[in-house]
Amino acid sequence: MLIKIRCYVMAKELNEESGFRISIKTLIGIAVGITTVVSFWFAFQAQLDSMRDDIEEAKTLPAPNISRTEYELKDELVRSTILNTQEDVSEIKEDLKAIEKHLRGK
């Protein structure tokens, strides 16, 4: 058995005498939300202005000079760090193989 229910919703007409209810709690929530958004906006704008000033100042500074010796030392440091890391990884792999062998033996 199928029952059909029809709902008719009459739209209310808005005019000068129309009104609505809103609680004080809701109004305070809306005010806090708007205040938060506006505060974030002004803080963001201030941070952008500061960053623009820093960029403009950086444009006026001379380019840093990197000597050949400094470049070579940094390059050597990076290469040695990579080699040390590779050695550490090899040691860890060996330790892992020993652990696996020990676990399989049990």
N, C-alpha and C positions, 0 to 999 in steps of 0.2 A: 504494500500500500504506500503510495507516494503522496506526500502532502506538499503543496506549494504554498510558500508564504511570501507575500509581497510586502515590501516595506517602502513606504513613501516618506521621504524626508523633505519637509518644506523648508526652503531656504529663507532665512530671516533677512529682511531688508535693513541695511545699515542707513541710519540717518542721524541727525543731530541729537536726537534723544536716545540713541542706542548707547549702551554701556556694557562694561564687562567687569568682572571681579578679579582682583589679583591680591595675593596676600602680601603682608609686609615682609615676610621671610623671602618671598620671591623677588620683591623689589630690591631688598638688600643684596641678594645673590646676583642680580643683574648689575647693580651698581659696583659690586666687588669685581665682577667679571670685566666690566668696561674699564675700571680703574687699572686692573692688572694688564689688560691689553695695551692701554695707552702708556703705562709705565714701561712695559717692554719695548714699545715702539720708540720712545724717547731715549731709552738706554741704548738700543740698537743704533739709532741715528748718531748718538754721541760716540759710540765705538767706531762707526764708519768714518766720522769726521777725524777721529784720532788716527785711524789707519791711513787716511788720505794724507794727513800732515806728515806721518812717518814716511810715506812713499815719496812725497815731494822732497823731504829732507834727504832721503837716500839718493834721489836723483842728482842732488847737488854735490854729494860727496865724491871724492876721487875713487877710481877703481882700485881695489886692493892689489898690491904687487906680491906675486908669489915667486920666490926665487927658485931656481932650478934645484938647488940643494934641498929646499923644503919640500918640493914636489917629489923628488927622489926618495926622501926619507918617509914621506907619507905612503908612497907607492910600496916601498919595502915593508913597512908596517902592515899594510893591508895584505900583501902577499904572504908574509910570515903568519899572520892570523889565519888565513885560509889554509895554509899547510898544517898549522897546529890543529885546526878543526878537523881536517882530514885524518890526521893521526889519531885524534880522540875518537872519531867515528870508527876507525879501524879497530881500535882497542875495544870499543863497546861491542862491535860485531863479534870479535873473538870471545869476549865474555859471554855474550848471548849464546854463541855456539856451545861453549862449555856448559852453560846452564841447561841448554836443551839436551845435550849428551847426558848430563847427570840425571835429568828428569826421565829420560827414556830408559836409563839403566835401572831405575827403581821398579 
